[in-house]
Amino acid sequence: MKRKLLHTPEGVRDIYNMECARKHVLQKNLQSLLKKYGYHAIETPTFEFFDIFSREIGTTPSRDLYKFFDREGNTLVLRPDMTPSIARCVAKYYGDEEFPVRLSYMGNTFINNNSYQGRLKENTQLGAELVGDNSVAADAEILALVVNALKTAGLKEFQVGVGHVDFFRGLVGAAELEEDMEQELIELISNQNFFGVEELVDALHLSSELKELFSMLGTLCMTDDMLKRAKELAAGFPVILKALQRLEALMQILSCYEVEKYISIEPGMLSAYHYYTGIIFSGYTFGTGEPIVKGGRYDNLMDYFGKPAPSIGFAVVIDQLLAALSRQKIEIPVENRQILIVYTEEKQTEAIKKAMSLRGQEEGVSLAAWKHNKTEEDYQDYAERMHMQEVLFLR
């Protein structure tokens, strides 16, 4: 029983020592970057009313939520997603604001998913939301911020795939697919089974233009020529054409930020969150199979909270980012100079005064009373285990 108490539940873990120090430095660096872009920090509760994350809003499925009840019988949930909470706050505190609102956040999210391959159920997310701006310039600002956040973290090789929900929705609408066939198509795309997509589309009586547009769902990096061809094919499908034009305009503005080499157009990109209405994106790098950053435009979500406002945002998954940095052997510089002062009983006063003086100089200092059965080597080894750089002996 006592051994069992030492373990954490499946899907959560402890973070300690230098890993915890690196995580704090990474978070601090990213928060500093968000501040430079004019984003103001906000904190929301770890749990909210169930309705904040209901099916109608289009967030995490109910079966994946951690639900419980308060004394009044209200159904509460641990937040699985930060965006609906931020949307609620904007409606509550910035309801009369007519100009864009920029907010940043950091907090843990909780999703009761299957913990296959060590997948975590608790993750730290750090991100930003730009509320009240429906322009392509706002899309570009957020994506430029995403790229600079990953560069600030220390990554050199990564790619952010960008899609538009109306490319897929436009195809489904133009093909007049039934709901069950649409779900089958979504499953095929999610599983990267594009041969299956081709078979499904070939069985439909569609125009050659529409079939060729469907074939682009498997494209991971749409070139300029491919985009031009897609626009020609979509001339008779206004929803699809508008989505492609938005992506084209976005790439043009991103060139002003000089980040376009990190961005690729993925027309077949889908999202599990149904509140997205426009641009969606996910960022990947070596060393992790999960996205290190994800986000998109949600122009209708704020309606649920009584303040219609077009919005776009992103979240960096800190745990995935840390794992990627570790596997790529990218160091996060940690200013962690620590001194251990070991003193005998008669030197206690001197040791305390020495520690106070060093702490006043921004040094980290730990005190240890010398035990007679311990040697200098024992304390040196202890200091190394605790990541202390220097040991002072007072005796």
RODO-2510 file (C-alpha; in nm, 4 decimals, decimal comma):
residues 395
     n   res          X          Y          Z
     1     m     0,0000     0,0000     0,0000
     2     k     0,2793     0,2433     0,0905
     3     r     0,4585     0,1662    -0,2388
     4     k     0,1387     0,2471    -0,4277
     5     l     0,1225     0,5889    -0,2630
     6     l     0,4506     0,6816    -0,4322
     7     h     0,3053     0,6480    -0,7820
     8     t     0,1011     0,8993    -0,9809
     9     p    -0,2196     0,8064    -1,1653
    10     e    -0,1953     0,7075    -1,5305
    11     g    -0,1494     1,0062    -1,7595
    12     v     0,0085     1,2496    -1,5110
    13     r     0,3642     1,2889    -1,3871
    14     d     0,5970     1,4750    -1,1538
    15     i     0,8368     1,7383    -1,2886
    16     y     1,1362     1,8141    -1,0667
    17     n     1,4986     1,9250    -1,0461
    18     m     1,6517     2,0636    -1,3662
    19     e     1,3576     1,9637    -1,5855
    20     c     1,1325     2,1820    -1,3716
    21     a     1,3891     2,4642    -1,3832
    22     r     1,4089     2,4405    -1,7634
    23     k     1,0304     2,4422    -1,7889
    24     h     1,0079     2,7610    -1,5810
    25     v     1,2753     2,9331    -1,7918
    26     l     1,0997     2,8312    -2,1142
    27     q     0,7674     2,9633    -1,9879
    28     k     0,9251     3,2887    -1,8732
    29     n     1,0914     3,3414    -2,2127
    30     l     0,7667     3,2791    -2,4007
    31     q     0,5671     3,5047    -2,1689
    32     s     0,8232     3,7797    -2,2295
    33     l     0,7769     3,7381    -2,6059
    34     l     0,3966     3,7602    -2,5781
    35     k     0,4335     4,0800    -2,3800
    36     k     0,6461     4,2291    -2,6598
    37     y     0,3569     4,1675    -2,8994
    38     g     0,1168     4,3545    -2,6711
    39     y    -0,0609     4,0575    -2,5125
    40     h    -0,1786     4,0992    -2,1529
    41     a    -0,1727     3,8053    -1,9130
    42     i    -0,4966     3,6601    -1,7776
    43     e    -0,5669     3,3654    -1,5451
    44     t    -0,8867     3,1610    -1,5500
    45     p    -1,0117     2,8963    -1,3027
    46     t    -0,8868     2,5404    -1,3308
    47     f    -1,2487     2,4207    -1,3300
    48     e    -1,5579     2,5761    -1,4851
    49     f    -1,9272     2,5005    -1,5285
    50     f    -1,9893     2,2115    -1,7669
    51     d    -2,1748     2,4372    -2,0118
    52     i    -1,8522     2,6256    -2,0933
    53     f    -1,7280     2,3108    -2,2690
    54     s    -2,0592     2,1716    -2,3944
    55     r    -2,1079     1,9879    -2,7228
    56     e    -2,2846     2,2907    -2,8708
    57     i    -1,9691     2,4999    -2,8306
    58     g    -1,7659     2,2370    -3,0149
    59     t    -1,4815     2,1675    -2,7756
    60     t    -1,3700     1,8375    -2,6152
    61     p    -1,6222     1,5474    -2,6221
    62     s    -1,8064     1,4930    -2,2932
    63     r    -1,6589     1,1444    -2,2463
    64     d    -1,3092     1,2965    -2,2331
    65     l    -1,3924     1,5503    -1,9601
    66     y    -1,3123     1,5177    -1,5902
    67     k    -1,6547     1,5923    -1,4386
    68     f    -1,7616     1,6355    -1,0772
    69     f    -2,0292     1,8122    -0,8714
    70     d    -2,0234     2,0957    -0,6213
    71     r    -2,2395     2,1101    -0,3068
    72     e    -2,5187     2,2846    -0,4953
    73     g    -2,5374     2,0058    -0,7522
    74     n    -2,3778     2,1987    -1,0395
    75     t    -2,1785     1,9913    -1,2869
    76     l    -1,8201     2,1177    -1,3030
    77     v    -1,5294     2,0128    -1,5245
    78     l    -1,1536     2,0495    -1,5163
    79     r    -1,0782     2,2650    -1,8192
    80     p    -0,9765     2,0572    -2,1227
    81     d    -0,9134     2,3631    -2,3388
    82     m    -0,8209     2,7212    -2,2508
    83     t    -0,9975     2,9024    -2,5354
    84     p    -1,3626     2,8788    -2,4155
    85     s    -1,2554     3,0066    -2,0723
    86     i    -1,0783     3,3037    -2,2301
    87     a    -1,3848     3,3703    -2,4468
    88     r    -1,6027     3,3777    -2,1350
    89     c    -1,3653     3,6255    -1,9682
    90     v    -1,3593     3,8553    -2,2705
    91     a    -1,7398     3,8625    -2,2820
    92     k    -1,7522     3,9365    -1,9085
    93     y    -1,4754     4,1943    -1,8705
    94     y    -1,4375     4,3438    -2,2195
    95     g    -1,7986     4,3330    -2,3342
    96     d    -1,8075     4,7002    -2,4351
    97     e    -1,4654     4,7100    -2,6018
    98     e    -1,4914     4,7987    -2,9710
    99     f    -1,1221     4,7540    -3,0512
   100     p    -0,9174     4,4304    -3,0528
   101     v    -0,8306     4,2659    -2,7208
   102     r    -0,5013     4,0764    -2,6884
   103     l    -0,4732     3,8273    -2,4021
   104     s    -0,2105     3,5682    -2,3103
   105     y    -0,2351     3,2794    -2,0673
   106     m    -0,0602     2,9835    -1,9146
   107     g    -0,2273     2,6957    -1,7339
   108     n    -0,2817     2,3222    -1,7173
   109     t    -0,5494     2,1437    -1,9183
   110     f    -0,7018     1,8040    -1,8423
   111     i    -0,8331     1,5526    -2,0971
   112     n    -0,9336     1,1997    -1,9959
   113     n    -0,8056     1,0358    -2,3127
   114     n    -0,6443     0,6982    -2,3690
   115     s    -0,2894     0,7126    -2,2352
   116     y    -0,1403     0,5163    -2,5238
   117     q     0,2326     0,5598    -2,5849
   118     g     0,2650     0,7610    -2,2647
   119     r     0,0192     1,0286    -2,3748
   120     l    -0,0392     1,2760    -2,0923
   121     k    -0,3834     1,3627    -1,9565
   122     e    -0,2549     1,6817    -1,7927
   123     n    -0,0650     1,9312    -2,0075
   124     t     0,0639     2,2838    -1,9579
   125     q    -0,0470     2,5208    -2,2319
   126     l     0,0823     2,8710    -2,2987
   127     g    -0,0842     3,0801    -2,5627
   128     a    -0,2551     3,3935    -2,6832
   129     e    -0,5936     3,5050    -2,8147
   130     l    -0,6578     3,8027    -3,0440
   131     v    -1,0257     3,8953    -3,0086
   132     g    -1,2178     4,1441    -3,2200
   133     d    -1,0225     4,1352    -3,5468
   134     n    -1,1395     3,9332    -3,8484
   135     s    -0,8641     4,0474    -4,0837
   136     v    -0,6059     3,8329    -4,2566
   137     a    -0,3496     4,0618    -4,0902
   138     a    -0,4640     3,9234    -3,7537
   139     d    -0,4152     3,5687    -3,8848
   140     a    -0,0640     3,6644    -3,9941
   141     e     0,0192     3,8271    -3,6592
   142     i    -0,0761     3,5125    -3,4711
   143     l     0,1191     3,2833    -3,7035
   144     a     0,4245     3,5098    -3,6922
   145     l     0,4001     3,5008    -3,3144
   146     v     0,3806     3,1193    -3,3240
   147     v     0,6965     3,0975    -3,5358
   148     n     0,8851     3,3410    -3,3131
   149     a     0,7689     3,1543    -3,0021
   150     l     0,9170     2,8290    -3,1329
   151     k     1,2391     3,0075    -3,2321
   152     t     1,2546     3,1696    -2,8874
   153     a     1,2234     2,8229    -2,7351
   154     g     1,5398     2,7240    -2,9222
   155     l     1,3985     2,5207    -3,2113
   156     k     1,5687     2,5567    -3,5465
   157     e     1,3849     2,2952    -3,7509
   158     f     1,0060     2,2933    -3,7363
   159     q     0,7104     2,3429    -3,9641
   160     v     0,3684     2,4973    -3,9081
   161     g     0,1014     2,3554    -4,1356
   162     v    -0,1876     2,5910    -4,2137
   163     g    -0,5268     2,4988    -4,3514
   164     h    -0,8757     2,6460    -4,3731
   165     v    -1,1862     2,4675    -4,2465
   166     d    -1,3896     2,5911    -4,5447
   167     f    -1,1718     2,4019    -4,7929
   168     f    -1,3002     2,0733    -4,6512
   169     r    -1,6490     2,2035    -4,5732
   170     g    -1,6744     2,3479    -4,9214
   171     l    -1,5820     2,0125    -5,0748
   172     v    -1,8380     1,8302    -4,8615
   173     g    -2,1057     2,0823    -4,9528
   174     a    -2,0265     2,0802    -5,3244
   175     a    -2,0277     1,6989    -5,3305
   176     e    -2,3518     1,6945    -5,1278
   177     l    -2,2150     1,4229    -4,8998
   178     e    -2,4412     1,2615    -4,6412
   179     e    -2,3320     1,2919    -4,2775
   180     d    -2,2195     0,9282    -4,2502
   181     m    -2,0024     0,9606    -4,5611
   182     e    -1,8606     1,2900    -4,4330
   183     q    -1,7606     1,1175    -4,1081
   184     e    -1,6015     0,8334    -4,3051
   185     l    -1,4042     1,0888    -4,5056
   186     i    -1,2907     1,2664    -4,1874
   187     e    -1,1722     0,9352    -4,0424
   188     l    -0,9786     0,8498    -4,3586
   189     i    -0,8066     1,1900    -4,3612
   190     s    -0,7306     1,1732    -3,9878
   191     n    -0,5648     0,8332    -4,0410
   192     q    -0,3675     0,9669    -4,3421
   193     n    -0,5403     0,7064    -4,5590
   194     f    -0,5535     0,9049    -4,8819
   195     f    -0,5850     0,5929    -5,0963
   196     g    -0,9107     0,5363    -4,9121
   197     v    -1,0093     0,8973    -4,9824
   198     e    -0,9405     0,8425    -5,3525
   199     e    -1,1524     0,5261    -5,3578
   200     l    -1,4391     0,7001    -5,1807
   201     v    -1,4301     0,9988    -5,4178
   202     d    -1,4013     0,7789    -5,7298
   203     a    -1,7252     0,6071    -5,6295
   204     l    -1,9076     0,9418    -5,6376
   205     h    -2,0461     1,1062    -5,9493
   206     l    -1,8463     1,4284    -5,9303
   207     s    -1,7080     1,6726    -6,1844
   208     s    -1,3426     1,6386    -6,2805
   209     e    -1,2708     1,9748    -6,1132
   210     l    -1,4181     1,8605    -5,7839
   211     k    -1,2375     1,5260    -5,7962
   212     e    -0,9043     1,7024    -5,8505
   213     l    -0,9756     1,9337    -5,5563
   214     f    -1,0517     1,6286    -5,3407
   215     s    -0,7163     1,4799    -5,4455
   216     m    -0,5439     1,7825    -5,2892
   217     l    -0,6587     1,6829    -4,9396
   218     g    -0,3399     1,4781    -4,9023
   219     t    -0,1095     1,7674    -4,9921
   220     l     0,1258     1,8541    -4,7049
   221     c     0,2932     2,1512    -4,8724
   222     m     0,0914     2,3295    -5,1394
   223     t     0,3226     2,5129    -5,3804
   224     d     0,2382     2,8413    -5,5525
   225     d     0,1610     2,6537    -5,8745
   226     m    -0,0647     2,4099    -5,6904
   227     l    -0,2457     2,6968    -5,5211
   228     k    -0,2960     2,8681    -5,8567
   229     r    -0,4337     2,5445    -6,0032
   230     a    -0,6633     2,4935    -5,7029
   231     k    -0,8078     2,8431    -5,7470
   232     e    -0,8784     2,7709    -6,1141
   233     l    -1,0546     2,4468    -6,0228
   234     a    -1,2535     2,6192    -5,7467
   235     a    -1,3881     2,8953    -5,9735
   236     g    -1,7352     2,7396    -5,9589
   237     f    -1,7221     2,6676    -5,5845
   238     p    -1,7232     3,0018    -5,3976
   239     v    -1,6726     2,8584    -5,0462
   240     i    -1,3597     2,6694    -5,1520
   241     l    -1,2306     2,9602    -5,3597
   242     k    -1,2687     3,2063    -5,0729
   243     a    -1,0731     2,9742    -4,8416
   244     l    -0,7896     2,9454    -5,0945
   245     q    -0,7809     3,3221    -5,1464
   246     r    -0,7548     3,3729    -4,7695
   247     l    -0,4609     3,1333    -4,7518
   248     e    -0,2916     3,3095    -5,0433
   249     a    -0,3347     3,6523    -4,8808
   250     l    -0,2045     3,5116    -4,5525
   251     m     0,1168     3,3846    -4,7109
   252     q     0,1766     3,7238    -4,8718
   253     i     0,1595     3,9031    -4,5346
   254     l     0,3723     3,6364    -4,3654
   255     s     0,6503     3,7213    -4,6101
   256     c     0,6579     4,0688    -4,4510
   257     y     0,7265     3,8999    -4,1157
   258     e     0,9982     3,6904    -4,2869
   259     v     0,8582     3,3668    -4,1438
   260     e     0,7023     3,2148    -4,4560
   261     k     0,9718     2,9448    -4,4808
   262     y     0,8351     2,7916    -4,1602
   263     i     0,4758     2,7865    -4,2916
   264     s     0,3245     2,5368    -4,5346
   265     i    -0,0298     2,5216    -4,6701
   266     e    -0,2025     2,1903    -4,5905
   267     p    -0,5485     2,2054    -4,7499
   268     g    -0,6623     1,8789    -4,5917
   269     m    -0,5960     1,9894    -4,2341
   270     l    -0,8781     1,9127    -3,9896
   271     s    -0,9307     1,9958    -3,6222
   272     a    -1,1079     1,8086    -3,3440
   273     y    -1,2452     2,1416    -3,2199
   274     h    -1,5629     2,2258    -3,4087
   275     y    -1,5676     2,5923    -3,3078
   276     y    -1,3010     2,6797    -3,5657
   277     t    -1,4388     2,8762    -3,8612
   278     g    -1,1398     2,9786    -4,0749
   279     i    -0,7628     2,9404    -4,0602
   280     i    -0,6413     2,6405    -3,8566
   281     f    -0,2827     2,5327    -3,7929
   282     s    -0,0561     2,2845    -3,6153
   283     g     0,3190     2,2949    -3,5563
   284     y     0,5500     1,9938    -3,5579
   285     t     0,9169     1,9223    -3,5042
   286     f     1,1441     1,6210    -3,4567
   287     g     1,1181     1,4202    -3,1365
   288     t     0,7432     1,4223    -3,0765
   289     g     0,4500     1,2702    -3,2611
   290     e     0,2055     1,5225    -3,1197
   291     p     0,1721     1,8895    -3,2210
   292     i     0,3848     2,1308    -3,0198
   293     v     0,1494     2,4164    -3,1061
   294     k    -0,2044     2,4362    -3,2429
   295     g    -0,4686     2,6985    -3,3011
   296     g    -0,7032     2,8683    -3,5399
   297     r    -0,9775     3,1219    -3,6064
   298     y    -1,3072     3,0974    -3,4175
   299     d    -1,5377     3,3770    -3,5316
   300     n    -1,8576     3,2339    -3,3776
   301     l    -1,7430     3,1076    -3,0373
   302     m    -1,7906     3,4427    -2,8654
   303     d    -2,1596     3,4388    -2,9682
   304     y    -2,2258     3,1745    -2,7013
   305     f    -2,1157     3,4205    -2,4333
   306     g    -2,3200     3,7143    -2,5619
   307     k    -2,0395     3,9115    -2,7295
   308     p    -2,0087     3,8375    -3,1012
   309     a    -1,6451     3,8952    -3,1944
   310     p    -1,4173     3,7369    -3,4569
   311     s    -1,1141     3,5823    -3,2894
   312     i    -0,8001     3,3796    -3,3487
   313     g    -0,5541     3,2194    -3,1086
   314     f    -0,2978     2,9486    -3,0433
   315     a    -0,1620     2,7301    -2,7650
   316     v     0,1927     2,5994    -2,7250
   317     v     0,1879     2,2572    -2,5576
   318     i     0,4775     2,3111    -2,3182
   319     d     0,5224     1,9436    -2,2287
   320     q     0,5511     1,8386    -2,5945
   321     l     0,7871     2,1277    -2,6651
   322     l     1,0126     2,0327    -2,3731
   323     a     1,0213     1,6716    -2,4913
   324     a     1,1188     1,7821    -2,8422
   325     l     1,3935     2,0122    -2,7135
   326     s     1,5324     1,7312    -2,4987
   327     r     1,5339     1,4763    -2,7816
   328     q     1,6990     1,7266    -3,0156
   329     k     1,9581     1,7963    -2,7440
   330     i     1,8753     2,1682    -2,7437
   331     e     1,9740     2,3230    -2,4128
   332     i     1,7611     2,5749    -2,2265
   333     p     2,0077     2,8041    -2,0443
   334     v     1,9212     2,7995    -1,6741
   335     e     2,0698     3,0610    -1,4436
   336     n     2,0949     2,8393    -1,1420
   337     r     2,4088     2,9300    -0,9474
   338     q     2,3650     2,7629    -0,6098
   339     i     2,6090     2,7551    -0,3182
   340     l     2,6094     2,5069    -0,0318
   341     i     2,7540     2,6323     0,2986
   342     v     2,8467     2,3503     0,5347
   343     y     2,9208     2,4671     0,8887
   344     t     3,0137     2,3278     1,2278
   345     e     2,8103     2,4186     1,5357
   346     e     3,0483     2,6956     1,6473
   347     k     3,0340     2,8531     1,2994
   348     q     2,6538     2,8695     1,2789
   349     t     2,6275     3,2494     1,3243
   350     e     2,8996     3,3142     1,0676
   351     a     2,7322     3,0751     0,8216
   352     i     2,3913     3,2433     0,8556
   353     k     2,5400     3,5916     0,8061
   354     k     2,7403     3,4693     0,5063
   355     a     2,4265     3,3187     0,3513
   356     m     2,2277     3,6401     0,4077
   357     s     2,5030     3,8453     0,2449
   358     l     2,5231     3,6191    -0,0616
   359     r     2,1442     3,6105    -0,1018
   360     g     2,1512     3,9892    -0,1031
   361     q     2,3786     3,9583    -0,4065
   362     e     2,1171     3,7389    -0,5818
   363     e     2,3062     3,4173    -0,5110
   364     g     2,1197     3,0986    -0,4231
   365     v     2,2439     2,9587    -0,0921
   366     s     2,1608     2,6460     0,1079
   367     l     2,2844     2,5831     0,4614
   368     a     2,3805     2,2447     0,6034
   369     a     2,4950     2,1713     0,9576
   370     w     2,8005     1,9444     0,9484
   371     k     2,7236     1,5943     1,0668
   372     h     3,0186     1,4211     1,2327
   373     n     2,9682     1,0996     1,0374
   374     k     2,9900     1,2801     0,6999
   375     t     3,3023     1,3768     0,5041
   376     e     3,3763     1,6660     0,2698
   377     e     3,3390     1,4225    -0,0197
   378     d     2,9890     1,3324     0,1021
   379     y     2,8842     1,6969     0,0908
   380     q     3,0505     1,7485    -0,2479
   381     d     2,8530     1,4531    -0,3845
   382     y     2,5343     1,5875    -0,2266
   383     a     2,5917     1,9303    -0,3857
   384     e     2,6395     1,7687    -0,7261
   385     r     2,3165     1,5694    -0,6911
   386     m     2,1306     1,8897    -0,6005
   387     h     2,2882     2,0793    -0,8937
   388     m     2,4865     2,3171    -0,6689
   389     q     2,7944     2,4691    -0,8276
   390     e     3,0011     2,5525    -0,5172
   391     v     3,0523     2,4244    -0,1625
   392     l     3,1914     2,6398     0,1215
   393     f     3,3093     2,4722     0,4406
   394     l     3,3075     2,6747     0,7642
   395     r     3,4664     2,4969     1,0596
***
